[in-house]
Amino acid sequence: MLVTSGLRANELCQLRWKDLECLQDRWKCTFIGKGNKEAEQELYAPAVQAAKTYFKKHFRRDPGPKDYLFHTIPVFADDEIKPMPYHVLWYRIHEIGEKARKREIIKRDEALRPRRRPSFPISNKNHWASSLVCLYADTAMIIPHSSA
């Protein structure tokens, strides 16, 4: 979803299911973006479905309006579900990249790393998306061609 939406990582991590709307098989989200302004963005439908499937797998229920799309996995039954922190999102993407490289889905040998070690690279909105496409895969493998 990070690659296909163009959302900043912090915008993506704060999305709740109530922020999404499906009209005529097209998903859009409303969020607070740069400059603390409300914004809308279309989302790639298969990515939304994958987030929903993932949620159902972990919580054995449909996501509710207040649930986050990208969330922490509670350790105990009474733990609160919180939005996924940016650094956790990066580590998950990194782990997926490493698994894909081991399975030879990724052809290049570079590792995806943040530019500044402790800080999350949010200054460049498309840093991760660009890095994923340039380092790991052919764009067509990540973003299917539009039928329009």
Contacts in CASP RR format, 6 or more apart in sequence:
PFRMAT RR
TARGET T0000
AUTHOR 0000-0000-0000
METHOD contacts of the structure
MODEL  1
MLVTSGLRANELCQLRWKDLECLQDRWKCTFIGKGNKEAEQELYAPAVQA
AKTYFKKHFRRDPGPKDYLFHTIPVFADDEIKPMPYHVLWYRIHEIGEKA
RKREIIKRDEALRPRRRPSFPISNKNHWASSLVCLYADTAMIIPHSSA
1 7 0 8 1.000
1 12 0 8 1.000
1 43 0 8 1.000
1 44 0 8 1.000
1 47 0 8 1.000
1 48 0 8 1.000
1 50 0 8 1.000
1 51 0 8 1.000
1 69 0 8 1.000
2 9 0 8 1.000
2 12 0 8 1.000
2 89 0 8 1.000
2 93 0 8 1.000
2 128 0 8 1.000
2 129 0 8 1.000
3 128 0 8 1.000
3 129 0 8 1.000
3 132 0 8 1.000
3 133 0 8 1.000
3 142 0 8 1.000
3 143 0 8 1.000
4 43 0 8 1.000
4 44 0 8 1.000
4 47 0 8 1.000
4 142 0 8 1.000
4 143 0 8 1.000
5 12 0 8 1.000
5 29 0 8 1.000
5 41 0 8 1.000
5 42 0 8 1.000
5 43 0 8 1.000
5 44 0 8 1.000
5 47 0 8 1.000
6 41 0 8 1.000
6 125 0 8 1.000
6 126 0 8 1.000
6 129 0 8 1.000
7 15 0 8 1.000
7 29 0 8 1.000
7 31 0 8 1.000
7 41 0 8 1.000
8 33 0 8 1.000
8 34 0 8 1.000
8 122 0 8 1.000
8 125 0 8 1.000
9 86 0 8 1.000
9 89 0 8 1.000
9 90 0 8 1.000
9 120 0 8 1.000
9 122 0 8 1.000
9 128 0 8 1.000
10 86 0 8 1.000
10 122 0 8 1.000
11 31 0 8 1.000
11 32 0 8 1.000
11 33 0 8 1.000
12 69 0 8 1.000
12 70 0 8 1.000
12 89 0 8 1.000
13 68 0 8 1.000
13 70 0 8 1.000
13 83 0 8 1.000
13 84 0 8 1.000
13 85 0 8 1.000
13 86 0 8 1.000
13 89 0 8 1.000
14 31 0 8 1.000
14 32 0 8 1.000
14 68 0 8 1.000
14 83 0 8 1.000
15 29 0 8 1.000
15 31 0 8 1.000
15 68 0 8 1.000
15 69 0 8 1.000
15 70 0 8 1.000
16 65 0 8 1.000
16 66 0 8 1.000
16 67 0 8 1.000
16 68 0 8 1.000
16 69 0 8 1.000
17 63 0 8 1.000
17 64 0 8 1.000
17 65 0 8 1.000
17 66 0 8 1.000
17 67 0 8 1.000
17 68 0 8 1.000
17 69 0 8 1.000
18 64 0 8 1.000
18 65 0 8 1.000
18 66 0 8 1.000
19 29 0 8 1.000
19 30 0 8 1.000
19 31 0 8 1.000
20 27 0 8 1.000
20 28 0 8 1.000
20 29 0 8 1.000
20 43 0 8 1.000
20 48 0 8 1.000
20 69 0 8 1.000
21 27 0 8 1.000
21 28 0 8 1.000
21 29 0 8 1.000
21 30 0 8 1.000
22 48 0 8 1.000
25 45 0 8 1.000
26 42 0 8 1.000
26 45 0 8 1.000
27 42 0 8 1.000
27 43 0 8 1.000
27 44 0 8 1.000
27 45 0 8 1.000
27 48 0 8 1.000
28 40 0 8 1.000
28 41 0 8 1.000
28 42 0 8 1.000
28 43 0 8 1.000
29 40 0 8 1.000
29 41 0 8 1.000
29 43 0 8 1.000
30 38 0 8 1.000
30 39 0 8 1.000
30 40 0 8 1.000
31 38 0 8 1.000
31 39 0 8 1.000
31 40 0 8 1.000
31 41 0 8 1.000
32 38 0 8 1.000
32 39 0 8 1.000
33 39 0 8 1.000
44 143 0 8 1.000
51 69 0 8 1.000
51 70 0 8 1.000
52 62 0 8 1.000
52 63 0 8 1.000
55 62 0 8 1.000
55 63 0 8 1.000
55 67 0 8 1.000
55 69 0 8 1.000
55 71 0 8 1.000
56 62 0 8 1.000
56 63 0 8 1.000
58 73 0 8 1.000
63 69 0 8 1.000
67 81 0 8 1.000
68 81 0 8 1.000
68 82 0 8 1.000
68 83 0 8 1.000
68 84 0 8 1.000
70 83 0 8 1.000
70 84 0 8 1.000
70 89 0 8 1.000
71 81 0 8 1.000
71 82 0 8 1.000
71 83 0 8 1.000
71 84 0 8 1.000
72 81 0 8 1.000
72 82 0 8 1.000
72 83 0 8 1.000
72 84 0 8 1.000
72 85 0 8 1.000
72 88 0 8 1.000
74 80 0 8 1.000
74 81 0 8 1.000
84 92 0 8 1.000
86 120 0 8 1.000
86 122 0 8 1.000
87 120 0 8 1.000
90 114 0 8 1.000
90 120 0 8 1.000
90 128 0 8 1.000
93 112 0 8 1.000
93 128 0 8 1.000
93 132 0 8 1.000
94 111 0 8 1.000
94 112 0 8 1.000
94 113 0 8 1.000
97 106 0 8 1.000
97 112 0 8 1.000
97 136 0 8 1.000
98 111 0 8 1.000
100 106 0 8 1.000
100 136 0 8 1.000
100 137 0 8 1.000
101 109 0 8 1.000
101 136 0 8 1.000
105 137 0 8 1.000
105 141 0 8 1.000
106 135 0 8 1.000
106 136 0 8 1.000
106 137 0 8 1.000
107 137 0 8 1.000
108 135 0 8 1.000
108 136 0 8 1.000
110 135 0 8 1.000
112 128 0 8 1.000
112 131 0 8 1.000
112 132 0 8 1.000
112 135 0 8 1.000
112 136 0 8 1.000
114 120 0 8 1.000
114 121 0 8 1.000
115 121 0 8 1.000
115 127 0 8 1.000
121 127 0 8 1.000
121 128 0 8 1.000
124 130 0 8 1.000
132 142 0 8 1.000
133 139 0 8 1.000
133 142 0 8 1.000
END
